Amino acid sequence: MTWTTQTAPSLDDFARLAREAFDALPEPFRSAAGDVVIRVDDFADAETLASVDLEDPFDLTGLYHGFHVGERDAFGPAAEPSRVFLYRRPILDEWCERGDVGLAEIIAHVLIHEIGHHMGLDDDDIDHIEAED
């Protein structure tokens, strides 16, 4: 492979890698997360960054937006669909800085982390589960 002919992975490439990561999830986890909409953007917008007290858009690789499964009304749908946002440019930046894992692995990690929030897990719960692997 020559680097002079390579281009950066596009939003569509990221969406494909995220779909592959989602499809590779164990069945109980995938079924429980099945209604989550996965969206890939280059960066979080200014309003989103402000809502999580960040200024640098490179500091946010992903975000879960919605009500986790434990907060949903059993008698009706959530007010809007739950969404996982993956941010391409910060993920690419992390991939380049780390240099020790593949891009698909980082995308899968961010996706699983955000789906964990959909399941009602907080960052400490997710970190604990990942440490057990």
C-alpha positions, 0 to 999 in steps of 0.5 A: 500500500502506498500512502500517496494514493490513500484518502481519509475515510469518509463519513460513509466509510465510518457509517459502514465500520459502525454498522459492522461493529454494531452487527458484531455485538452479542445478540442480547446486547444488539437486540436491546440496542436495536432502536438506536439511530447511529449517526456520523458527523465530522464534529459535534456542533457548538450547542452540543459541545457547550452542553457537555462543557467542552470547547475543543471539538476534538475532545468529543469522539461520540455522544449518546442522546436520548432516554436510556432504556430504564427511563422510557415510558412503558406505555409509549415511545420515547419523545424522539429516537435515541441516537448515538453520534460518532464524530469522524474527525476526533476519532481520526485524530485519536487513531493517528495519535495512538497509532497502536489500534486500528480505526475499526477498533476505535470506532467500535469502542466509541460505539459500544461506549455510547450504546452502554449509555443507552443501556443506562450505564454510566462512564464508571460502569462502562470502564469497569466492564471494559477492564474485565475484558 
